[in-house]
Amino acid sequence: MLNILGMIILIIILFIIILLYIGVKITLIYDKKGSELNGCLKILILKKIKVYSVSYPSEDEDDGEDETDEDRDHKDIFELLKPCFEYFKEFVKSFMKCIKITRLENHLVFGLDSYADTAQYIGYIWSILIVINNANEKAHFTAEPSFSGSVFDGDGNNELDINILKLIPPAIKLISKKEVRELIKGVKNG
């Protein structure tokens, strides 16, 4: 009886490790034209099973009022955040190593009221996009000028794979720091 229970526990642990190693896939698709924005965010495990999905504009519009914490003193939280900056910087570096970019396809339509300003700023945008596109072979950013007034539209299809198993040690290292735990308590207690 103990052998069967031990095998079941071992299989469950093995499944969890495989799940953590394969990781999570995050997909963001958006399309903005004028003042209309449509988009979808999906989080998938095992790169196939949808865990979370949200669309904008959402089908169920909630008319509930947003709660704001006006009693929270932001200066106190900022003081708690200062000693944690180096720890968060180290965590972000580790986090970036856990991310694999599958697809980054974005297109921007940009225009201003002045033709000269449009041409000048689209030149700046193109020069930035060249650097981004050359930094990663999966990145495909494009931009086009619009000389028909003030325009800032875009659409994109982005996919990221996150290896959670590689993320666990840096997360534990971050949480083990006393200053970070004090920051979490300060944010939680307000």
N, C-alpha and C positions, 0 to 999 in steps of 0.2 A: 504494500500500500504506500509506504514512504517512497519507494522507487518511482511509482507512477506520479505522485505529487511532486517529487523532485524533478522529474522530466518535464512536467507541465510548467513548473516555475522556470526551468532552464529555457524552454521554448519561448515563454513570454519575455524573458530577459533578452534572448537572442533577437526576437522580433523588435523589441524596443531599440536595441543597438543598431539594427539594420535601418529602422525608421529614422533614427537620429543621424546615421551616416549618410543616407540618401538625402535627407533634409527636407527643406521646404522650398516651394516655388512660389514666387510672388509675381503676379501679372497685373499691370496697370495699362488700361486702354482708355484713351480720351480723345475727344473731338470738340474743339471750341470754334464756333463761328458766330461772330458778332457778340451778342450778350448771352447766347445759348451755349451751355456746356453740358456735354453728355460724357459719361465715363463709367468705368467698371474696374473694381479692384477685386482680385481673387487671390486667395491663399490656398495652396494645394500641398498635401503631404504625399509622399511617394510619387510626386510629380503628376499624379492623376486624380487623387481623391480630394474633392473640394471640401475644405474645412470652413472657410469664411468667404463670403462674397457680398459686396455692396455695390449698388449702382447709383449714379447721380444723373439726373434727379431721381430720387427714390420713388418707388411706386406708392409707398405709404408715407404720406406727408404728415409729420407729427406737429401739432400746433402747441406743444408744451413749451413753457417758458424755460429758457436756459438759466440755470442757477449760476450765480457769480459769487465768488468768495471775496467780498470787499474787506473782511476783517483780517485777511491774510496779509502779513507784513512782508513785502517783497525784499526789503533791505535785509531782514534777518535771514531769509533763504539765500540771498546773494552772498552774505557773509559766510554761510555754511558751504556754499559752492566754491568759493575761492580756493581753499586748501585741496579740493578734490579735482581741480582742473587737470593736473598732470596725470592722475589716475584715469580720468575719462579720455584724455588724449591717447594714452597707451591702450585703453580698451578699444577705441575707435580704430587704431592701427591694426589691432588683432581682428576686429570685426571685418575690416576691409579685406583681410586675407581669407575670410570665410565666405565671401561673396563671389559668385561666378556669374558674370554677365552673359546671359543667353542671347538677348536681343535688346537693342536700344535703337529704335527707329522713331525719329521725331522730325516734324516738318513745321516750320514757322512762316507765317505770312505777316510781314511787318511794313507799316507805312505811316507817314506823318503828313501833315497838311502841306508842308514845304517839300518840293521835289529834291532840293539840294540836301536838306536834312535827312530825308529818306535815303538818298544815295550814300551820304556820309555814314550814317549809322548801320546800314545794311553791310557796308564794307567792314566795319568793326565786327559785326556779328559773323560775317563769313570768315574773318581771320581767326576768331575764337573757335568757330566750328571746325576749321581745318586742324587745329591743335587737338580738339576733342576726338575727331574722327581718326586721327593718326595715333592717338594714345591707346585705342582699343579697336581691334579688327571687327568686333561685333557692333560697334557704334556707327550709326548712320544718321547724322544730323544734317538737315538741309534747311535753307531759308530762301525766301523769294521776296522781292520788294513789291509793294502795292502803291501805285501812284494815284490812287483814287480816294484820298483822304486818310484820316487817322484809322489805322487797322492794326490789331494785334490778335491774330488767330493762329491756331495750331492744332495738330493732331499727332498722336503717337501711339506706339505699341511697344511696351517695355516688359522684359522678363528677367528676373533675377533668381538664381538658385543660392540658397543659404545652407551651408553645412553646419547643422546645429551641434554635432559631436565635437567639432573643432572650436565651437564658440563656448562650450561649457567651461573649460579651464580658465579663459580670461574673465568670464563672468564671475566665477567663484573667487578669482584673485581680486576682482574689483569690489565685490561685496565683503571680502574679508578685511578691507581697510576700515579702520575706525571712523575716519572722517566721512566716508561714503555712507556708512550706517547712520551716522548722526544726521547727514543730509536727508536720507530717506525718512528718518523719524521726524525731522523738522518739516518736511513737505507733507507727510501724512497727518501730523498733528496741527499743521497750519500755523 
